[in-house]
Amino acid sequence: MMKQLLLGNAAVARGLYEAGCAVISSYPGTPSTEITEEAAKYPEIYCEWAPNEKVAMEVAFGACLAGKRSACCMKHVGVNVAADPLFTISYTGVNAGMVICVADDPGMHSSQNEQDSRHYAIASKIPMLEPADSAEACEFTKLAFELSEQFDTPIFLKMCTRISHSQSIVETGERKEPPHKPYIKNIEKYVMMPGYARPRHPIVEQRTRDLIAYAETTPINRVEMGDTKMGIITSSVSYQYVRETFGEDVSVLKLGMIHPMPQQLILDFASKVDQLIIVEELDPVIEEHCKTLGLVVTGKDVLPLEDEFSQAVLAERFGLPMPPSTSLEVKIPGRPPVMCPGCPHRGLFYTLVKNKCTVLGDIGCYTLAAIAPLYAIETTECMGASVSSIHGFNKALGAEAEGRTVAVLGDSTFMHSGMTGLANIAYNQSNSTVIILDNSITGMTGHQHNPTTGCNLRGEPAGKIDLEELCRAMGIRRVRVVDPNDLAACDAVVKEELAANEPSVIITRRPCVLLKHVKTAPAISVDPEKCTGCKACMKIGCPAIAFREKKAVIDHTLCVGCGVCEQLCKFDAMGAGK
Ligand SMILES: Cc1ncc(C[n+]2csc(CCOP(=O)(O)OP(=O)(O)O)c2C)c(N)n1
């Protein structure tokens, strides 16, 4: 046993390691990504990035079927992608234990919505554990495997941004290799066609009843009795806020198992307190459960449905003294996210704006082209949506749209869920132009490899999908590759492909400038004699370019010499060594 200060996600990884997990397949997504990255540091665990969450979950299922403990990790929206296998592996159950780590993002620090994953546990009838600090993250992960095997079910481990990305003390232990569970052919259990699936459903319902019985007595659903005027039912990070705001005296029922929830334990707790309060982020899941039990509760009538909670939110809503905190005296100016200096996406978006294109967007670093000064991207829903949507957009409007509309998405997003949309374009023939921004990495989530990069999760050489060949094999005859930093070439290719009378794919290829192996050029300077202050260089929104005394200036600590601004200057005022 050793005490370590660990990030919540690293603690989950430690739990996976100690539990003898053998296979992890995941797709990156904040705030879940570090679970797999940390787990990959243990040579005993095979870890991989799958092309998407559905694949990851099915890989984990295959591994547990084979008799090895397995896991898959994803962010909350990843469960949408994996929902198809999810609902059916609930019926088949597992062989060795299988844990689905999902990290929610209340407050949308880095997500497109705020969905509450607890609904998936309820809807798929799969149990869910919810740790409230790093120690629990490690412990609950190990417990999750035990429960998965005991109750023959995949099991959720639900994290959230604050638990994933906060550090606290964890007592780490040794890895325990679980006994091998040989795979045994069992068609009735694993082939979910109607005749075999029907008898599995009552088994799932009985499992939920058994899990409710477990939830009544498990120590992870913990009553901390204090003053009886008020009793709070809570879980996850909200438990920490409750303790800091309401103090040590208040009675608390802390739920570590959020699905299924106990009934008698809650009724007993409620009977001992004068007022019952539910403190939970996002949706009223605990609250609705309590109401179904006939209890009168205070919850979402006082607390918001939106955003993260904090000590301040609780104090304000319940009229309690604000817990002491320190804040800066100075007001810091807002700093919206921007593409990095030298980002290879910038040149393409300048070109699309110049050509007055309607740009259906997707999710990645390039989504930042939706904000000032480019305002280029007009839609963003979910990964892969740009490719499917442009087909619908063009089918609806015909030639009027086809000559000016493009879909943009990154290499990782194309592998994740853009390919099927392109298959639809090739099959149902809309004259759509799809642009794959190939920066040789999954940039937005912090540089994970994907099937187009030629490396695996550990950075070792791996299979590499050739995007051009893939698009051609799908039936797209016009496939063009262009350097996005070459504005003239980019402009010509965009014009030609929009004018063409058949579907086309443009691949803008240049590696992310933050990749270690990318060599940068000398920084660009501005010749103040030649600069007329026309601000043409400002149109690309490069953070390295500023304006001082009516002239452009370039910050040499930021500039990587990509040369895009230089191509915009009509007065030859910009260049290396000016
Ligand atoms: C279903 C789902 N899974 C994961 C994410 C997290 N995520 C946001 S963008 C992105 C990939 C971005 O990589 P890429 O498409 O290569 O574009 P880049 O950021 O490199 O420009 C991921 C994994 C998400 N938003 N939705």
The ligand as a Gaussian input file, in Angstrom:
#p B3LYP/6-31G(d) Opt

LIG

1 1
 C      -18.960000      11.374000     -29.897000
 C      -17.795000      12.236000     -29.540000
 N      -16.652000      11.654000     -29.164000
 C      -15.580000      12.408000     -28.831000
 C      -15.654000      13.777000     -28.893000
 C      -14.449000      14.605000     -28.504000
 N      -13.814000      15.212000     -29.673000
 C      -14.068000      16.468000     -30.073000
 S      -13.306000      16.834000     -31.485000
 C      -12.577000      15.359000     -31.592000
 C      -11.657000      14.949000     -32.728000
 C      -10.936000      16.031000     -33.357000
 O       -9.943000      15.504000     -34.181000
 P       -9.917000      15.794000     -35.728000
 O      -11.222000      15.488000     -36.347000
 O       -8.765000      15.072000     -36.289000
 O       -9.718000      17.354000     -35.814000
 P       -8.562000      18.307000     -35.174000
 O       -8.999000      18.681000     -33.807000
 O       -7.286000      17.545000     -35.223000
 O       -8.547000      19.496000     -36.074000
 C      -12.939000      14.584000     -30.522000
 C      -12.416000      13.245000     -30.305000
 C      -16.889000      14.339000     -29.279000
 N      -17.068000      15.662000     -29.336000
 N      -17.919000      13.559000     -29.608000

